[in-house]
Amino acid sequence: MERRKVVAVGLISGGLDSLLAAKVLQQQGIEVIGVTFDTPFWDSKQACEIAELVGIPIRVVNISEEHLNMVKNPVYGYGSNMNPCIDCHALMLRAAGRIMEQEGADFLFTGEVLGQRPMSQRFNTLRSVEKLSGYQGLVLRPLSAKLLPETEVEKRGLVDRSRLLAIQGRSRRQQMELAEKFGIVKFTPPGGGCLLTKEGFSRKLKRLLLELPDAEVRHIEMLKHSRFFVLDEGVILFVGRNHHDNKELERLAGEKDVLFNCRGVPGPRGLLVVRDQAHLENYLRLCSEIVASFSDAKPGGEVLVDCGQFGDEKSNIVIACSRDKFSDMMIK
């Protein structure tokens, strides 16, 4: 009787470790389904391109809402910036687990390496990730499996434990040797694509969530496409930096937001978001001044700025100022 094909669903980031984990399993004849994610904090483009290059079939799952909600209140807290790595890995495993169940696959795998990252890849945290994911016993880490307790996957004979690896620590020597063996020449740097690991972005995100605790995915996108000003408690102005930013701010504006545009002079779009709409009118002139001052108008010149919500537009004539005047309001 022919043996049933074993199928594994794994997290593929485009980084070397996740690619190697998939290859180690493919070498055993296991069918691999890669999963990568779109969120406000990274996208799937590079992972898809690299997976295709090395022969790993991959699917994209959008977890934007779920991810943002987790980032606001992670069970295990943050790393050095706003990166909740333990909760994040668990969230991705839950999403991959849903695919595993839909496909009738046998187990999950990741490219995690014991001891490689001080927060998220210690023995205890690997166990915490698995517990939080809801798939205890079904998560295999092929690169470090021989250093970890035997999983249900191995006990059931779905994989040959003797052909798994025992990599640990921060050295990349063994991984580079394996990359050469498998012909992998392109991969993303560890953590390189995640905005939550970036100090500047994390600083702005932290302030955004302080001012707008109910921030939506679109507000995160605004943050990525603008200069970011806090004018008062719960009062935020996003100012575009180029044509692409301007188009994105227009696209992301909600019915209660206010758009600003300089008339007759090249300049940025501004987008005002106010937590308490009752005080919105108090900030229209200040926002007009900021937008005018970041336009091509010379300091001291008059600028006509159109502003308003959908279907209710008005104009202000303001004086363009030195940008330094607003430096205390801009979060960098």
Residue, then its C-alpha position, 0 to 999 in steps of 0.5 A: m500500500e502506497r504511503r500517504k503524502v505528508v504535507a507541512v505548512g510553514l512560515i516563509s519570510g524570505g529570510l535564509d532560515s525559513l528557506l532552509a527549513a523548507k528545503v530540509l523538509q522537501q529533502q525528506g519528500i515532504e510536500v511544503i506549502g509556504v505562507t507569508f503575510d501582508t500587514p501594515f508593517w511589512d509586505s509579502k513581495q520579497a518573500c514571494e519572489i525569493a520562494e519562487l526562485v528556490g522552488i517553494p510554493i507560497r500563499v499570501v495571507n492578509i492579517s492587517e487588522e489582527h496584527l495591528n490589534m496584537v501590536k497594541n497589546p501584546v501578551y509578551g511585550y515588545g523587543s528593543n523597539m515596537n516589535p512584539c516578536i513572541d506574539c507575532h510568531a504565534l499570530m502567524l502560526r495561528a494563521a498558518g494553522r488555519i491553512m493547515e486545517q483547511e488543506g488537511a496538512d499534517f503539521l506546521f514548521t518555522g525557520e526559528v533557530l535556538g538561541q539566535r535571537p535573545m528575546s524570541q528564540r530561547f528555549n522557553t520562548l519557543r515553547s511560549v510561541e507554540k502554546l500561544s499559537g494553539y498548535q502545541g506539538l504540531v510545530l516543528r523547527p527543522l533547523s534546531a529540532k535535535l536540540l528540542p524535545e521531540t514533537e508529536v510530528e516526530k513521534r508519529g513518524l511524519v518526519d525522520r528526526s535523524r535527518l533534522l538539524a541541531i543548529q543553535g546560536r547567532s553564528r550563520r556559518q552552518q546556514m551559509e554552508l546549507a545555502e550553498k548546498f541547496g543553491i540558495v543565493k538570494f534571501t532577505p536579511p534577518g528582520g530587515g523588512c519589519l518596520l516594527t524593528k526600526e527605531g524611528f518608525s517605532r517612536k512615531l507609532k508609539r506616539l500615534l497609538l498614544e494619541l489615537p488608541d483606536a488607530e486603524v490600519r489606514h492610520i498606520e499607512m498614513l504614518k508610512h506616507s507622511r511627516f507626522f505632527v502632533l498638534d495637541e492631545g488627540v490632534i494629528l496632522f499628516v503631511g505628504r513628502n512627495h507626489h506618491d505620499n499625497k496620493e496615498l493620503e487622499r486615498l486613505a482619508g476618512e469622512k471625518d478627516v480634513l484634507f489640505n491643499c495649497r492652491g497655485v503653488p506646488g506643495p504637500r497634501g495635509l490630512l488632519v485627524v482629530r479624536d474629538q471632532a468638537h474641537l476640529e475647527n480650532y486647528l484648521r488655520l494652524c494646519s493650513e500654515i504648516v502645509a503652506s510652510f512645507s510647500d514651495a512658497k517662500p517664507g513670508g509669502e501668502v498662500l491660499v490653502d483649501c481645506g475641508q471634509f468631503g463636500d464641505e470645503k473652505s479656504n484660508i489665506v496664510i503666511a508661509c513660515s520657516r519650517d523650524k517654527f513647527s519642529d517641536m510638533m513634528i515627531k521624528 
